[in-house]
Amino acid sequence: MSKRGRTFFWVYLCIALVFTLLQRAEGAESPAPRKIRAGYTSISGNMTPLWAAKEGGYLKKHGLDAELISMPSGNEGMNALIAGELQFLAIAGSTTATAAVGGAEVVALATTIDRLVTSLIVGPAVQKPEDLKGKSVGISRFGTSIDTAARLAIQHYGLEPVKDVAITQIGAMSSILAALRGDRIQGAILSYPSITQARREGFRELLDIASLGMPYASTGITVRRALAQQDRALAANYVKAIVEAIARLKKDKAFGLEVMSKYLRTTDKAVLQETYEVSVVKYLKKTPLPTPEAFQSVLDELAGRNPKAKDQDPRKFFDDSFVRELDKSGFIDSLYR
């Protein structure tokens, strides 16, 4: 081989070696995404951060290959989480606390909404609050935040739940609204977008329950405690993806409406607009810290049905370290610059 040929050979070999090393380095820096299953427990505006994390690519960005699972109810979602069928669950703090008080090793990592964003919607038989006496109010399931909202609304008017006003367990929001149409119930606790739909059909909003101003762990992220303790990197990446999705929703209305349209399965502009304004603009927290005050409200209500909830330390039910780390590092602030 000539001198010139040997030179070309060594140059080619060096280039090939560098290229191979770069490929290996890139592979080492980008491990295969971790497959996870994340559940959500209602078809409502409160669940939008998880949907946005999926649709905006934020879960994938943080190394998570996520399958989103719609659960029929909070109780069924919690059972799936405890059984290990889900790694993450978007759910009401009331269901998390109920399970934990009952001995389940579950913990909330974030609270995305800390108000009961629901309304008491009534039919023509209820013209004033006192007309509720002897009537029935429909909810999704007992032990859920919707159940809590019903009891608070009834008590707000000086009436006693169950004794003065029956609480009827029905199921999905669409089923509750159908029961109201058929006069099986005379009042209903609804969330968005069902509130908008009910108003459009001529039903009246007797009480905006969020307007009462009570802090309440309404919606957040719950995991098994073992995951939070033993796989902190996985939990941290998931929380980070949700926080980024929240920022995108806050800043990009068109994106938010598109995500809601897909998962709420509607193209109704008025429904989407009101759901976005309430569930994102008004009540979605930029920094989704779980707080003792919000979980104390959950426990206070739960104690009326389960004495074990009385005198519990609300801090037992959440781990705020993941959101605090993102906040302290300046990561959350950086998303809004």
C-alpha positions in Angstrom: 0.0 0.0 0.0 1.3 3.4 -0.9 2.0 6.1 1.7 -1.0 8.1 0.4 -3.2 5.0 0.7 -2.1 4.3 4.2 -2.9 7.9 5.2 -6.4 7.6 3.8 -6.9 4.3 5.5 -5.9 5.7 8.9 -8.1 8.8 8.4 -11.1 6.6 7.5 -10.5 4.3 10.4 -10.3 7.3 12.8 -13.5 8.8 11.5 -15.3 5.4 11.8 -14.0 5.0 15.3 -15.2 8.5 16.3 -18.6 7.9 14.8 -19.0 4.6 16.6 -18.0 6.2 19.9 -20.5 9.0 19.4 -23.3 6.6 18.7 -22.5 4.6 21.8 -22.4 7.8 23.9 -25.7 8.9 22.5 -27.2 5.5 23.3 -25.8 5.7 26.8 -27.3 9.2 27.4 -30.7 8.1 25.9 -31.8 4.9 27.6 -35.0 3.2 26.3 -38.1 4.9 27.7 -39.7 3.3 30.7 -43.1 1.9 30.1 -45.7 3.1 32.6 -49.5 2.9 32.9 -51.1 6.1 34.2 -54.8 6.2 35.1 -57.3 9.0 35.3 -60.6 8.7 37.1 -63.1 11.0 35.3 -63.8 12.6 31.9 -63.6 16.2 33.2 -61.5 19.3 32.8 -59.6 18.4 36.1 -57.8 15.6 34.3 -56.3 17.9 31.5 -52.7 18.1 32.9 -52.2 14.3 32.4 -53.8 14.4 28.9 -51.6 17.4 28.0 -48.5 15.7 29.3 -49.2 12.8 26.9 -50.3 14.9 23.9 -47.5 17.5 24.3 -44.8 14.9 24.4 -43.7 15.8 28.0 -43.9 12.3 29.3 -41.8 11.0 26.4 -39.4 13.9 26.9 -38.7 12.7 30.4 -38.1 9.1 29.4 -41.6 7.7 29.9 -43.6 5.6 27.4 -47.0 6.1 29.0 -50.2 4.3 28.3 -53.2 6.3 29.6 -56.0 4.3 31.1 -59.5 5.7 31.7 -60.9 4.3 35.0 -64.7 4.0 35.5 -64.4 5.5 39.0 -62.0 6.7 41.6 -62.5 3.6 43.7 -61.7 1.3 40.8 -58.7 3.4 39.9 -57.4 3.2 43.4 -57.9 -0.6 43.5 -55.9 -0.9 40.2 -53.1 1.3 41.7 -52.9 -0.8 44.9 -52.8 -4.0 42.8 -49.8 -2.6 40.8 -51.8 -2.4 37.5 -51.1 1.3 37.4 -48.0 3.2 38.4 -49.6 6.7 38.6 -53.2 7.8 39.1 -54.8 11.2 38.6 -57.4 11.1 41.4 -59.2 13.1 44.1 -57.4 13.5 47.4 -60.5 12.1 49.2 -60.1 8.7 47.5 -56.4 8.7 48.4 -57.1 9.6 52.0 -59.8 7.0 52.3 -57.5 4.3 51.0 -54.6 5.4 53.2 -56.8 5.6 56.3 -57.9 2.1 55.5 -54.3 0.8 55.5 -53.3 1.2 51.8 -49.7 2.3 51.3 -50.5 5.2 48.9 -49.4 8.8 48.9 -50.1 12.0 46.9 -47.2 13.6 45.1 -49.0 16.7 43.8 -52.3 18.5 44.0 -53.1 20.1 40.7 -56.4 21.6 41.8 -57.2 22.5 45.5 -60.8 23.5 45.3 -63.9 21.5 44.7 -64.6 22.7 41.1 -68.2 21.4 41.1 -71.7 22.8 41.2 -75.0 21.8 42.6 -77.3 21.8 39.6 -81.0 21.5 40.3 -84.2 20.7 38.3 -87.5 22.6 38.3 -88.6 21.0 41.6 -86.0 23.0 43.5 -86.6 26.8 43.2 -84.9 27.7 46.5 -82.4 26.0 48.8 -85.1 24.8 51.3 -86.8 22.9 48.5 -84.0 20.4 48.7 -85.5 18.9 51.8 -87.0 15.5 50.9 -85.4 15.5 47.5 -82.4 13.5 46.1 -79.0 14.7 44.9 -77.1 12.5 42.5 -73.4 11.8 42.8 -70.8 9.6 41.1 -69.7 7.2 43.9 -69.7 7.4 47.7 -66.3 8.4 49.2 -65.3 10.5 46.2 -64.8 14.3 46.0 -68.2 14.5 44.3 -69.8 12.9 47.3 -67.9 15.4 49.6 -69.2 18.2 47.4 -72.8 17.0 47.8 -72.5 16.9 51.6 -70.9 20.3 51.8 -73.6 21.8 49.6 -76.4 20.3 51.6 -74.8 21.4 54.9 -74.2 24.9 53.5 -78.0 25.3 53.4 -78.5 24.1 57.0 -79.7 20.7 56.0 -78.4 17.3 57.0 -77.1 14.9 54.3 -79.1 11.6 54.0 -81.5 12.6 56.8 -82.9 15.7 55.0 -81.6 15.2 51.5 -80.9 11.8 50.0 -77.6 11.2 48.2 -78.0 8.8 45.3 -74.9 7.0 43.8 -75.3 6.9 40.0 -71.9 6.8 38.2 -70.4 8.9 35.4 -71.2 12.5 34.9 -73.2 11.7 31.8 -75.3 9.3 33.8 -75.9 11.8 36.5 -77.1 14.4 34.0 -79.4 11.8 32.4 -80.9 11.0 35.8 -81.6 14.7 36.3 -83.3 14.9 32.9 -85.5 11.9 33.8 -86.3 13.4 37.3 -84.9 10.3 39.1 -83.0 13.0 41.1 -83.8 16.6 41.7 -80.3 17.8 42.1 -76.9 16.8 40.9 -73.2 17.5 41.7 -71.6 18.0 38.3 -68.1 19.0 37.1 -67.1 20.7 33.9 -68.0 20.2 31.0 -71.3 18.7 32.3 -72.1 21.9 34.2 -72.1 23.9 30.9 -74.2 21.2 29.2 -76.7 21.2 32.1 -77.1 25.0 32.0 -77.7 24.9 28.3 -80.5 22.4 28.8 -82.2 24.8 31.2 -81.1 23.4 34.6 -80.1 25.9 37.2 -76.9 26.3 39.2 -77.9 26.6 42.8 -74.4 26.7 44.2 -70.9 27.0 42.8 -69.1 24.9 45.4 -65.6 26.2 44.6 -66.8 29.7 45.5 -67.1 28.6 49.1 -63.3 29.0 49.1 -62.5 25.9 51.1 -59.0 24.4 50.4 -59.5 20.8 49.3 -57.2 18.3 47.7 -59.6 17.9 44.7 -57.3 16.4 42.0 -53.7 15.3 42.0 -51.1 12.6 41.4 -51.2 9.5 43.7 -48.7 6.6 43.7 -47.9 3.6 45.9 -45.6 4.8 48.7 -43.0 2.2 47.7 -42.6 3.8 44.2 -42.1 7.2 45.7 -39.5 5.9 48.1 -37.7 3.3 46.0 -37.9 4.7 42.4 -37.6 8.4 43.0 -36.2 9.1 39.5 -39.3 7.6 37.9 -41.6 9.6 40.2 -39.6 12.8 39.7 -39.7 12.5 35.9 -43.5 12.0 36.0 -44.1 15.0 38.2 -41.7 17.1 36.0 -43.7 16.1 32.9 -47.0 17.1 34.5 -45.5 20.5 35.7 -44.3 21.2 32.1 -47.7 20.3 30.7 -49.4 22.7 33.2 -47.2 25.5 31.9 -48.0 24.7 28.3 -51.7 24.7 29.1 -51.5 28.0 30.9 -49.6 29.6 28.0 -51.1 27.9 24.9 -54.9 28.1 24.9 -55.2 26.6 21.4 -53.2 23.5 22.6 -55.4 23.2 25.7 -58.6 23.4 23.7 -57.3 20.8 21.3 -56.4 18.4 24.1 -59.7 18.8 25.8 -61.6 18.3 22.6 -59.9 15.0 22.1 -60.4 13.5 25.6 -63.8 15.1 26.3 -64.9 14.0 22.9 -66.6 17.2 21.9 -66.1 20.0 19.4 -68.6 22.3 21.1 -66.7 25.6 21.3 -68.8 27.0 24.2 -68.3 23.8 26.3 -64.5 23.7 25.6 -64.1 27.4 26.3 -65.8 27.4 29.7 -64.1 24.2 30.7 -60.7 25.7 29.8 -61.4 29.0 31.6 -62.4 27.2 34.8 -60.3 24.1 34.9 -57.1 25.7 33.6 -57.1 29.5 33.9 -58.9 29.8 37.2 -58.1 26.8 39.3 -55.1 24.8 37.8 -52.1 25.5 40.0 -48.8 26.5 38.4 -46.9 24.9 41.4 -49.0 21.8 42.3 -47.8 21.5 45.9 -50.0 19.3 48.1 -50.8 21.2 51.4 -51.7 20.2 54.9 -54.7 22.6 54.8 -56.2 20.9 51.6 -55.8 17.4 53.1 -57.1 18.5 56.5 -60.4 19.5 54.8 -60.5 16.0 53.2 -59.9 14.3 56.6 -62.5 16.5 58.4 -65.1 15.4 56.0 -64.0 11.8 56.0 -64.0 11.6 59.8 -67.8 12.0 59.7 -68.0 8.6 58.0 -64.8 6.9 59.3 -63.7 7.6 62.8 -60.1 6.5 61.9 -59.7 9.7 60.0 -60.1 11.8 63.1 -56.9 13.4 64.5 -54.8 12.0 61.6 -51.8 14.2 60.6 -52.6 15.4 57.1 -48.9 15.4 56.2 -49.0 11.6 56.3 -51.0 11.5 53.1 -48.6 13.4 50.8 -45.0 13.7 49.8 -44.4 17.2 48.6 -40.6 16.8 48.1 -40.9 16.3 44.3 -42.7 19.5 43.6 -40.6 21.4 46.2 -37.4 20.3 44.5 -38.7 21.6 41.1 -39.8 24.9 42.7 -36.6 25.4 44.7 -34.4 24.8 41.6 -36.2 27.5 39.7 -37.4 25.0 37.1 -41.1 26.0 37.5 -40.4 29.7 37.2 -38.3 29.1 34.1 -41.3 27.6 32.3 -43.1 31.0 32.5 -40.4 33.3 31.3 
